[in-house]
Amino acid sequence: MYKKTLELPLSFFSEKRKGDVISRISGDVYEVQTSFLSILELIVKEPLTIVFTIVAMFTISTKLTIFVFVFIPISGYIISIIGKQLKKKSTRAQEEQGVFLSTVEETLGGLKVVKGYNAEKYFNNVFQKSTSRFFNLSNNIGNRQNLASPVSEFMGITVIAVLLWYGGNMVLIDKTLEGAAFIAYMGLAYNILTPAKAISKASYSIKRGNAAAERVMEILEQENTITDIPNAVEKESFEEHIDIKNINFRYEEENVLKNFSLEVQKGQTVALVGQSGSGKSTIANLLTRFYDVQEGEIKIDDTNIKDLKLNSLRGLMGLVTQDSILFNDTIKNNILLGKQDATDEEIITALKIANAYEFVKDLPNGINTNVGDSGNKLSGGQKQRLSIARAVLKNPPIMILDEATSALDTESERLVQVALENMMQNRTSIVIAHRLSTIQKADKIVVMQKGEIVEQGNHDELLARNGVYKKLVMMQSFE
């Protein structure tokens, strides 16, 4: 399940709650384990007991055995009515578990906002409502499971009582059966009841397990749309240019990019600017194949990126995003994601280029300092410089910087800016920018509006044009 979760495209998780996926990986997998494994023994042992007993019963009296078989389906039907409801309730309980795990995950992630807005009561209410729904559903399931035992006991006793009456008639009135044989027969009939009850109880377990298994299979059978084609090409280096041709792309209904074309030569720094929602970050998502284009194509050195192995495509690229994503581990291990066999010296060199070594060397354990959950022990600027160091260590030929300085204060931005300039030397860079300072030195600035290019050129040319770019510069708001 975890491996599949890593392989699925980002689009899958924009529709699913994280908590629901966590619930499936932990709760549902455990439910499948407990429900199905205990049943394996029953499947082999109990039916065999029943088969041998029935053969012995037929040997003693065929008439009496046929009479018993008229009764067994009736009791089976009554038991199945209770079981039917169980699977429905089980699925709902597992979905509810996903909801409250999601609430926990979101609350922990946004604790500052929760506390800052005095919203503890609101979130507590959301959580309590969800858990009380889960509590009621669990009780319902428990009650039905507990009902299984008395119902099957009652049906068993009823079958024995009817047998005593009917068999007693055969022995005492019709004289068609020996008394001793009848007592032996009764013992055998009772012998059937124990495994039959065990099987009816197991069927409840299977119903719960099935509900969990369906939720697990929904993820395991989820088609991954972004995969390598057969005979995909391995590409080790980037030689000439990136060519984006006539792209149309939409996340849902409306096109985010419309007939978008752009060429980036090797060694160039190309900046994409424009207001929020103009489609800048979408280009970063498409270049890295987090999403696939619906129309048009993206080529690297005249090879369509869909024909490249995903690993080798992403190996050519370094990504620094607006949210500096760090993991709860040491600085060293966070940076090693870029190149897992790097030495400490290489890590320190990367930190120096990223302007981060000045604060890392003063930390108590240097590069072995733990950064905390999501890097929360560090400031925004420090986290961003570590993200840059990670990209520097990977040393890819193509750099994609997705609004890498937008979340920073002026001082941090200056340090990060120097780090970015160090990193972009002798490298092809695509910079998605909010702030003018990031892109003044770019070879080409592409101004976007609603998914289309409205202007392109360098800083001075665009200012001279007196168009959209000039307005953005005047407002100083590359939102």
C-alpha positions as a Python dict, from the first residue, in 0.01 Angstrom:
ca = {
    (1, 'M'): (0, 0, 0),
    (2, 'Y'): (277, 244, 93),
    (3, 'K'): (474, 162, -223),
    (4, 'K'): (162, 218, -435),
    (5, 'T'): (96, 547, -252),
    (6, 'L'): (445, 667, -349),
    (7, 'E'): (388, 569, -713),
    (8, 'L'): (46, 733, -762),
    (9, 'P'): (40, 1073, -936),
    (10, 'L'): (-13, 1398, -745),
    (11, 'S'): (-357, 1442, -904),
    (12, 'F'): (-484, 1140, -706),
    (13, 'F'): (-405, 1310, -374),
    (14, 'S'): (-561, 1641, -467),
    (15, 'E'): (-896, 1455, -464),
    (16, 'K'): (-835, 1231, -160),
    (17, 'R'): (-803, 1324, 207),
    (18, 'K'): (-459, 1235, 343),
    (19, 'G'): (-622, 1098, 658),
    (20, 'D'): (-834, 861, 449),
    (21, 'V'): (-523, 720, 280),
    (22, 'I'): (-350, 683, 620),
    (23, 'S'): (-660, 506, 756),
    (24, 'R'): (-651, 260, 465),
    (25, 'I'): (-281, 187, 508),
    (26, 'S'): (-310, 127, 883),
    (27, 'G'): (-668, 43, 988),
    (28, 'D'): (-801, -134, 680),
    (29, 'V'): (-491, -345, 621),
    (30, 'Y'): (-504, -452, 987),
    (31, 'E'): (-876, -533, 954),
    (32, 'V'): (-806, -753, 651),
    (33, 'Q'): (-529, -927, 845),
    (34, 'T'): (-741, -1001, 1154),
    (35, 'S'): (-1060, -1087, 963),
    (36, 'F'): (-918, -1317, 701),
    (37, 'L'): (-627, -1494, 869),
    (38, 'S'): (-841, -1630, 1155),
    (39, 'I'): (-1077, -1775, 896),
    (40, 'L'): (-820, -1987, 712),
    (41, 'E'): (-830, -2243, 992),
    (42, 'L'): (-1211, -2250, 986),
    (43, 'I'): (-1225, -2297, 609),
    (44, 'V'): (-1023, -2619, 631),
    (45, 'K'): (-1116, -2767, 969),
    (46, 'E'): (-1488, -2700, 1019),
    (47, 'P'): (-1625, -2797, 674),
    (48, 'L'): (-1436, -3130, 692),
    (49, 'T'): (-1593, -3202, 1033),
    (50, 'I'): (-1936, -3125, 888),
    (51, 'V'): (-1884, -3343, 577),
    (52, 'F'): (-1772, -3650, 777),
    (53, 'T'): (-2057, -3608, 1026),
    (54, 'I'): (-2320, -3582, 751),
    (55, 'V'): (-2190, -3900, 585),
    (56, 'A'): (-2223, -4082, 920),
    (57, 'M'): (-2577, -3937, 969),
    (58, 'F'): (-2690, -4058, 624),
    (59, 'T'): (-2556, -4403, 711),
    (60, 'I'): (-2775, -4416, 1024),
    (61, 'S'): (-3096, -4265, 879),
    (62, 'T'): (-3148, -4103, 539),
    (63, 'K'): (-3503, -3989, 620),
    (64, 'L'): (-3400, -3807, 938),
    (65, 'T'): (-3101, -3641, 766),
    (66, 'I'): (-3319, -3505, 481),
    (67, 'F'): (-3556, -3367, 746),
    (68, 'V'): (-3260, -3183, 914),
    (69, 'F'): (-3156, -3034, 580),
    (70, 'V'): (-3496, -2871, 539),
    (71, 'F'): (-3433, -2681, 864),
    (72, 'I'): (-3071, -2574, 815),
    (73, 'P'): (-3134, -2333, 519),
    (74, 'I'): (-3407, -2158, 720),
    (75, 'S'): (-3171, -2088, 1009),
    (76, 'G'): (-2893, -1992, 763),
    (77, 'Y'): (-3125, -1736, 601),
    (78, 'I'): (-3210, -1573, 936),
    (79, 'I'): (-2839, -1543, 1022),
    (80, 'S'): (-2755, -1393, 680),
    (81, 'I'): (-3014, -1114, 726),
    (82, 'I'): (-2812, -988, 1025),
    (83, 'G'): (-2485, -1018, 830),
    (84, 'K'): (-2610, -816, 531),
    (85, 'Q'): (-2623, -492, 729),
    (86, 'L'): (-2277, -550, 870),
    (87, 'K'): (-2076, -483, 555),
    (88, 'K'): (-2257, -153, 485),
    (89, 'K'): (-2198, -33, 839),
    (90, 'S'): (-1836, -151, 828),
    (91, 'T'): (-1757, 52, 515),
    (92, 'R'): (-1912, 362, 672),
    (93, 'A'): (-1714, 311, 993),
    (94, 'Q'): (-1389, 283, 799),
    (95, 'E'): (-1469, 598, 599),
    (96, 'E'): (-1544, 782, 922),
    (97, 'Q'): (-1209, 671, 1061),
    (98, 'G'): (-1050, 837, 756),
    (99, 'V'): (-1236, 1160, 833),
    (100, 'F'): (-1117, 1187, 1192),
    (101, 'L'): (-759, 1088, 1105),
    (102, 'S'): (-771, 1366, 845),
    (103, 'T'): (-889, 1611, 1109),
    (104, 'V'): (-602, 1511, 1340),
    (105, 'E'): (-348, 1541, 1057),
    (106, 'E'): (-476, 1883, 945),
    (107, 'T'): (-501, 2016, 1302),
    (108, 'L'): (-143, 1917, 1384),
    (109, 'G'): (-23, 2071, 1057),
    (110, 'G'): (-210, 2398, 1116),
    (111, 'L'): (-181, 2429, 1495),
    (112, 'K'): (-55, 2789, 1474),
    (113, 'V'): (-366, 2898, 1285),
    (114, 'V'): (-598, 2698, 1514),
    (115, 'K'): (-452, 2865, 1824),
    (116, 'G'): (-407, 3207, 1662),
    (117, 'Y'): (-777, 3223, 1570),
    (118, 'N'): (-898, 3069, 1898),
    (119, 'A'): (-1048, 2794, 1686),
    (120, 'E'): (-975, 2511, 1932),
    (121, 'K'): (-1345, 2478, 2014),
    (122, 'Y'): (-1446, 2457, 1647),
    (123, 'F'): (-1191, 2186, 1564),
    (124, 'N'): (-1272, 1997, 1882),
    (125, 'N'): (-1639, 1998, 1774),
    (126, 'V'): (-1553, 1870, 1427),
    (127, 'F'): (-1344, 1593, 1583),
    (128, 'Q'): (-1600, 1501, 1850),
    (129, 'K'): (-1880, 1480, 1592),
    (130, 'S'): (-1670, 1253, 1375),
    (131, 'T'): (-1563, 1026, 1661),
    (132, 'S'): (-1918, 1002, 1799),
    (133, 'R'): (-2038, 894, 1452),
    (134, 'F'): (-1756, 638, 1451),
    (135, 'F'): (-1849, 531, 1805),
    (136, 'N'): (-2214, 474, 1707),
    (137, 'L'): (-2121, 282, 1394),
    (138, 'S'): (-1871, 67, 1589),
    (139, 'N'): (-2136, -6, 1853),
    (140, 'N'): (-2381, -104, 1581),
    (141, 'I'): (-2127, -338, 1427),
    (142, 'G'): (-2041, -480, 1772),
    (143, 'N'): (-2407, -536, 1857),
    (144, 'R'): (-2469, -720, 1533),
    (145, 'Q'): (-2162, -934, 1584),
    (146, 'N'): (-2269, -1010, 1940),
    (147, 'L'): (-2616, -1100, 1812),
    (148, 'A'): (-2459, -1364, 1588),
    (149, 'S'): (-2375, -1592, 1877),
    (150, 'P'): (-2716, -1605, 2058),
    (151, 'V'): (-2904, -1626, 1725),
    (152, 'S'): (-2696, -1922, 1606),
    (153, 'E'): (-2728, -2087, 1953),
    (154, 'F'): (-3107, -2043, 1941),
    (155, 'M'): (-3131, -2182, 1588),
    (156, 'G'): (-2915, -2479, 1695),
    (157, 'I'): (-3134, -2559, 1995),
    (158, 'T'): (-3446, -2529, 1778),
    (159, 'V'): (-3302, -2779, 1527),
    (160, 'I'): (-3217, -3023, 1812),
    (161, 'A'): (-3568, -2984, 1967),
    (162, 'V'): (-3740, -3054, 1633),
    (163, 'L'): (-3507, -3351, 1580),
    (164, 'L'): (-3595, -3494, 1920),
    (165, 'W'): (-3964, -3470, 1839),
    (166, 'Y'): (-3939, -3611, 1485),
    (167, 'G'): (-3678, -3877, 1569),
    (168, 'G'): (-3864, -3972, 1886),
    (169, 'N'): (-4170, -4042, 1668),
    (170, 'M'): (-3961, -4266, 1443),
    (171, 'V'): (-3827, -4463, 1743),
    (172, 'L'): (-4138, -4491, 1962),
    (173, 'I'): (-4433, -4480, 1721),
    (174, 'D'): (-4315, -4580, 1370),
    (175, 'K'): (-4048, -4815, 1510),
    (176, 'T'): (-3836, -4738, 1198),
    (177, 'L'): (-3525, -4648, 1398),
    (178, 'E'): (-3339, -4819, 1682),
    (179, 'G'): (-3319, -4624, 2010),
    (180, 'A'): (-2940, -4672, 2032),
    (181, 'A'): (-2895, -4559, 1672),
    (182, 'F'): (-3110, -4251, 1743),
    (183, 'I'): (-2896, -4151, 2044),
    (184, 'A'): (-2580, -4190, 1831),
    (185, 'Y'): (-2753, -3983, 1560),
    (186, 'M'): (-2837, -3705, 1809),
    (187, 'G'): (-2472, -3694, 1917),
    (188, 'L'): (-2367, -3652, 1553),
    (189, 'A'): (-2631, -3382, 1493),
    (190, 'Y'): (-2499, -3189, 1791),
    (191, 'N'): (-2150, -3238, 1652),
    (192, 'I'): (-2254, -3042, 1341),
    (193, 'L'): (-2378, -2745, 1539),
    (194, 'T'): (-2042, -2634, 1684),
    (195, 'P'): (-1865, -2595, 1346),
    (196, 'A'): (-2182, -2449, 1190),
    (197, 'K'): (-2189, -2180, 1461),
    (198, 'A'): (-1818, -2114, 1411),
    (199, 'I'): (-1879, -2071, 1037),
    (200, 'S'): (-2171, -1834, 1091),
    (201, 'K'): (-1957, -1622, 1325),
    (202, 'A'): (-1674, -1628, 1072),
    (203, 'S'): (-1909, -1502, 802),
    (204, 'Y'): (-1953, -1181, 1003),
    (205, 'S'): (-1577, -1142, 1021),
    (206, 'I'): (-1555, -1194, 646),
    (207, 'K'): (-1816, -922, 590),
    (208, 'R'): (-1604, -673, 786),
    (209, 'G'): (-1287, -793, 618),
    (210, 'N'): (-1449, -756, 275),
    (211, 'A'): (-1544, -396, 343),
    (212, 'A'): (-1183, -322, 444),
    (213, 'A'): (-1040, -521, 153),
    (214, 'E'): (-1248, -319, -96),
    (215, 'R'): (-1101, 5, 40),
    (216, 'V'): (-749, -137, 22),
    (217, 'M'): (-801, -266, -333),
    (218, 'E'): (-940, 69, -446),
    (219, 'I'): (-592, 214, -393),
    (220, 'L'): (-395, -92, -508),
    (221, 'E'): (-595, -112, -832),
    (222, 'Q'): (-586, 263, -891),
    (223, 'E'): (-441, 319, -1235),
    (224, 'N'): (-123, 524, -1241),
    (225, 'T'): (-157, 745, -1548),
    (226, 'I'): (200, 877, -1534),
    (227, 'T'): (427, 581, -1608),
    (228, 'D'): (713, 488, -1838),
    (229, 'I'): (611, 373, -2185),
    (230, 'P'): (757, 41, -2307),
    (231, 'N'): (1113, 98, -2435),
    (232, 'A'): (1135, 440, -2265),
    (233, 'V'): (1465, 619, -2330),
    (234, 'E'): (1729, 676, -2062),
    (235, 'K'): (1871, 1030, -2088),
    (236, 'E'): (2187, 1113, -1898),
    (237, 'S'): (2255, 1470, -2011),
    (238, 'F'): (2094, 1787, -2141),
    (239, 'E'): (2257, 1922, -2457),
    (240, 'E'): (2059, 2186, -2647),
    (241, 'H'): (1711, 2312, -2556),
    (242, 'I'): (1374, 2254, -2392),
    (243, 'D'): (1088, 2301, -2633),
    (244, 'I'): (730, 2354, -2510),
    (245, 'K'): (493, 2340, -2807),
    (246, 'N'): (126, 2442, -2829),
    (247, 'I'): (26, 2317, -2486),
    (248, 'N'): (-331, 2313, -2364),
    (249, 'F'): (-372, 2192, -2008),
    (250, 'R'): (-653, 2179, -1755),
    (251, 'Y'): (-675, 2040, -1402),
    (252, 'E'): (-1053, 2013, -1418),
    (253, 'E'): (-1286, 2184, -1664),
    (254, 'E'): (-1119, 2508, -1764),
    (255, 'N'): (-787, 2537, -1946),
    (256, 'V'): (-510, 2674, -1722),
    (257, 'L'): (-267, 2698, -2016),
    (258, 'K'): (-392, 2790, -2362),
    (259, 'N'): (-185, 2719, -2670),
    (260, 'F'): (134, 2789, -2475),
    (261, 'S'): (472, 2766, -2654),
    (262, 'L'): (820, 2846, -2523),
    (263, 'E'): (1178, 2754, -2609),
    (264, 'V'): (1456, 2754, -2350),
    (265, 'Q'): (1815, 2723, -2478),
    (266, 'K'): (2081, 2544, -2275),
    (267, 'G'): (2243, 2782, -2023),
    (268, 'Q'): (1958, 3035, -2037),
    (269, 'T'): (1770, 3167, -1737),
    (270, 'V'): (1404, 3209, -1832),
    (271, 'A'): (1168, 3377, -1586),
    (272, 'L'): (790, 3334, -1586),
    (273, 'V'): (600, 3620, -1427),
    (274, 'G'): (236, 3714, -1394),
    (275, 'Q'): (-41, 3734, -1140),
    (276, 'S'): (-164, 3442, -933),
    (277, 'G'): (-354, 3190, -1139),
    (278, 'S'): (-182, 3279, -1466),
    (279, 'G'): (-47, 2923, -1498),
    (280, 'K'): (319, 2974, -1399),
    (281, 'S'): (347, 2687, -1147),
    (282, 'T'): (157, 2459, -1385),
    (283, 'I'): (455, 2475, -1622),
    (284, 'A'): (683, 2346, -1342),
    (285, 'N'): (434, 2061, -1278),
    (286, 'L'): (431, 1968, -1647),
    (287, 'L'): (809, 1983, -1699),
    (288, 'T'): (865, 1741, -1410),
    (289, 'R'): (570, 1525, -1529),
    (290, 'F'): (381, 1555, -1202),
    (291, 'Y'): (94, 1600, -1449),
    (292, 'D'): (77, 1510, -1819),
    (293, 'V'): (-24, 1757, -2089),
    (294, 'Q'): (-357, 1692, -2259),
    (295, 'E'): (-262, 1858, -2589),
    (296, 'G'): (71, 1966, -2729),
    (297, 'E'): (414, 1836, -2626),
    (298, 'I'): (723, 1913, -2422),
    (299, 'K'): (1058, 1807, -2567),
    (300, 'I'): (1406, 1799, -2419),
    (301, 'D'): (1669, 1789, -2696),
    (302, 'D'): (1395, 1687, -2943),
    (303, 'T'): (1280, 1389, -2733),
    (304, 'N'): (926, 1405, -2600),
    (305, 'I'): (940, 1385, -2218),
    (306, 'K'): (671, 1112, -2230),
    (307, 'D'): (927, 892, -2415),
    (308, 'L'): (1186, 937, -2139),
    (309, 'K'): (1211, 719, -1830),
    (310, 'L'): (1056, 915, -1542),
    (311, 'N'): (1365, 854, -1329),
    (312, 'S'): (1600, 993, -1588),
    (313, 'L'): (1372, 1293, -1665),
    (314, 'R'): (1353, 1390, -1298),
    (315, 'G'): (1725, 1314, -1262),
    (316, 'L'): (1793, 1601, -1506),
    (317, 'M'): (1599, 1847, -1292),
    (318, 'G'): (1638, 2016, -958),
    (319, 'L'): (1328, 2158, -795),
    (320, 'V'): (1308, 2432, -534),
    (321, 'T'): (947, 2502, -439),
    (322, 'Q'): (773, 2786, -260),
    (323, 'D'): (710, 2565, 46),
    (324, 'S'): (1047, 2440, 158),
    (325, 'I'): (967, 2077, 230),
    (326, 'L'): (1199, 1924, 488),
    (327, 'F'): (1157, 1591, 666),
    (328, 'N'): (1187, 1516, 1038),
    (329, 'D'): (1553, 1411, 1015),
    (330, 'T'): (1902, 1563, 1027),
    (331, 'I'): (2015, 1844, 796),
    (332, 'K'): (2259, 1597, 641),
    (333, 'N'): (1991, 1338, 555),
    (334, 'N'): (1759, 1606, 417),
    (335, 'I'): (2030, 1730, 181),
    (336, 'L'): (2144, 1377, 88),
    (337, 'L'): (1809, 1324, -92),
    (338, 'G'): (1976, 1510, -378),
    (339, 'K'): (2267, 1264, -400),
    (340, 'Q'): (2261, 976, -158),
    (341, 'D'): (2628, 878, -178),
    (342, 'A'): (2767, 1229, -119),
    (343, 'T'): (3048, 1289, 133),
    (344, 'D'): (3030, 1537, 421),
    (345, 'E'): (3267, 1766, 228),
    (346, 'E'): (3028, 1773, -70),
    (347, 'I'): (2738, 1851, 164),
    (348, 'I'): (2930, 2139, 322),
    (349, 'T'): (3026, 2275, -24),
    (350, 'A'): (2656, 2264, -127),
    (351, 'L'): (2560, 2443, 199),
    (352, 'K'): (2819, 2716, 128),
    (353, 'I'): (2688, 2771, -227),
    (354, 'A'): (2335, 2791, -83),
    (355, 'N'): (2448, 3048, 172),
    (356, 'A'): (2341, 2811, 450),
    (357, 'Y'): (2669, 2703, 605),
    (358, 'E'): (2692, 3024, 809),
    (359, 'F'): (2396, 2916, 1027),
    (360, 'V'): (2448, 2538, 1006),
    (361, 'K'): (2802, 2557, 1151),
    (362, 'D'): (2667, 2735, 1462),
    (363, 'L'): (2407, 2464, 1535),
    (364, 'P'): (2486, 2231, 1829),
    (365, 'N'): (2542, 1923, 1607),
    (366, 'G'): (2625, 2098, 1280),
    (367, 'I'): (2496, 1902, 980),
    (368, 'N'): (2375, 1626, 1214),
    (369, 'T'): (2121, 1856, 1382),
    (370, 'N'): (1760, 1736, 1358),
    (371, 'V'): (1539, 1996, 1188),
    (372, 'G'): (1214, 1891, 1360),
    (373, 'D'): (879, 1808, 1204),
    (374, 'S'): (863, 1980, 860),
    (375, 'G'): (1181, 2166, 958),
    (376, 'N'): (995, 2369, 1221),
    (377, 'K'): (1306, 2427, 1433),
    (378, 'L'): (1439, 2656, 1157),
    (379, 'S'): (1323, 2989, 1016),
    (380, 'G'): (1165, 3022, 671),
    (381, 'G'): (1485, 3159, 516),
    (382, 'Q'): (1697, 2882, 670),
    (383, 'K'): (1460, 2613, 546),
    (384, 'Q'): (1462, 2760, 196),
    (385, 'R'): (1842, 2773, 186),
    (386, 'L'): (1856, 2406, 286),
    (387, 'S'): (1614, 2325, 1),
    (388, 'I'): (1850, 2508, -233),
    (389, 'A'): (2149, 2318, -90),
    (390, 'R'): (1963, 1992, -161),
    (391, 'A'): (1916, 2098, -525),
    (392, 'V'): (2279, 2216, -551),
    (393, 'L'): (2409, 1881, -425),
    (394, 'K'): (2201, 1697, -685),
    (395, 'N'): (2374, 1921, -941),
    (396, 'P'): (2119, 1877, -1222),
    (397, 'P'): (2158, 2051, -1560),
    (398, 'I'): (1807, 2203, -1541),
    (399, 'M'): (1684, 2400, -1239),
    (400, 'I'): (1321, 2482, -1175),
    (401, 'L'): (1262, 2745, -909),
    (402, 'D'): (895, 2774, -824),
    (403, 'E'): (852, 3104, -637),
    (404, 'A'): (1154, 3016, -426),
    (405, 'T'): (1175, 3351, -246),
    (406, 'S'): (811, 3456, -217),
    (407, 'A'): (770, 3352, 147),
    (408, 'L'): (1080, 3530, 277),
    (409, 'D'): (1162, 3857, 451),
    (410, 'T'): (1398, 4105, 282),
    (411, 'E'): (1716, 3993, 465),
    (412, 'S'): (1649, 3622, 404),
    (413, 'E'): (1553, 3700, 47),
    (414, 'R'): (1885, 3872, -12),
    (415, 'L'): (2076, 3568, 120),
    (416, 'V'): (1857, 3326, -76),
    (417, 'Q'): (1892, 3545, -386),
    (418, 'V'): (2272, 3521, -367),
    (419, 'A'): (2237, 3145, -317),
    (420, 'L'): (2013, 3117, -624),
    (421, 'E'): (2253, 3322, -837),
    (422, 'N'): (2542, 3098, -726),
    (423, 'M'): (2337, 2796, -816),
    (424, 'M'): (2212, 2920, -1153),
    (425, 'Q'): (2559, 2986, -1293),
    (426, 'N'): (2634, 2767, -1598),
    (427, 'R'): (2294, 2605, -1565),
    (428, 'T'): (1962, 2617, -1748),
    (429, 'S'): (1706, 2767, -1515),
    (430, 'I'): (1333, 2820, -1530),
    (431, 'V'): (1236, 3068, -1261),
    (432, 'I'): (875, 3123, -1157),
    (433, 'A'): (884, 3452, -976),
    (434, 'H'): (677, 3679, -760),
    (435, 'R'): (939, 3938, -695),
    (436, 'L'): (1124, 4153, -941),
    (437, 'S'): (1459, 4109, -765),
    (438, 'T'): (1465, 3741, -858),
    (439, 'I'): (1443, 3794, -1231),
    (440, 'Q'): (1604, 4120, -1338),
    (441, 'K'): (1911, 3933, -1461),
    (442, 'A'): (1713, 3667, -1652),
    (443, 'D'): (1798, 3618, -2021),
    (444, 'K'): (1432, 3602, -2111),
    (445, 'I'): (1127, 3715, -1913),
    (446, 'V'): (792, 3566, -2013),
    (447, 'V'): (489, 3761, -1894),
    (448, 'M'): (177, 3546, -1854),
    (449, 'Q'): (-188, 3628, -1817),
    (450, 'K'): (-466, 3368, -1783),
    (451, 'G'): (-254, 3088, -1927),
    (452, 'E'): (-122, 3280, -2227),
    (453, 'I'): (201, 3468, -2302),
    (454, 'V'): (135, 3841, -2340),
    (455, 'E'): (496, 3966, -2359),
    (456, 'Q'): (849, 3831, -2365),
    (457, 'G'): (1198, 3977, -2375),
    (458, 'N'): (1464, 4084, -2125),
    (459, 'H'): (1409, 4331, -1840),
    (460, 'D'): (1510, 4645, -2032),
    (461, 'E'): (1321, 4554, -2351),
    (462, 'L'): (1002, 4489, -2160),
    (463, 'L'): (1028, 4812, -1962),
    (464, 'A'): (1074, 5002, -2287),
    (465, 'R'): (754, 4845, -2423),
    (466, 'N'): (547, 5012, -2155),
    (467, 'G'): (310, 4713, -2131),
    (468, 'V'): (195, 4459, -1872),
    (469, 'Y'): (546, 4399, -1738),
    (470, 'K'): (602, 4772, -1675),
    (471, 'K'): (275, 4780, -1480),
    (472, 'L'): (380, 4483, -1270),
    (473, 'V'): (715, 4648, -1200),
    (474, 'M'): (545, 4971, -1098),
    (475, 'M'): (318, 4780, -861),
    (476, 'Q'): (615, 4572, -747),
    (477, 'S'): (367, 4290, -695),
    (478, 'F'): (449, 3974, -877),
    (479, 'E'): (166, 3799, -701),
}
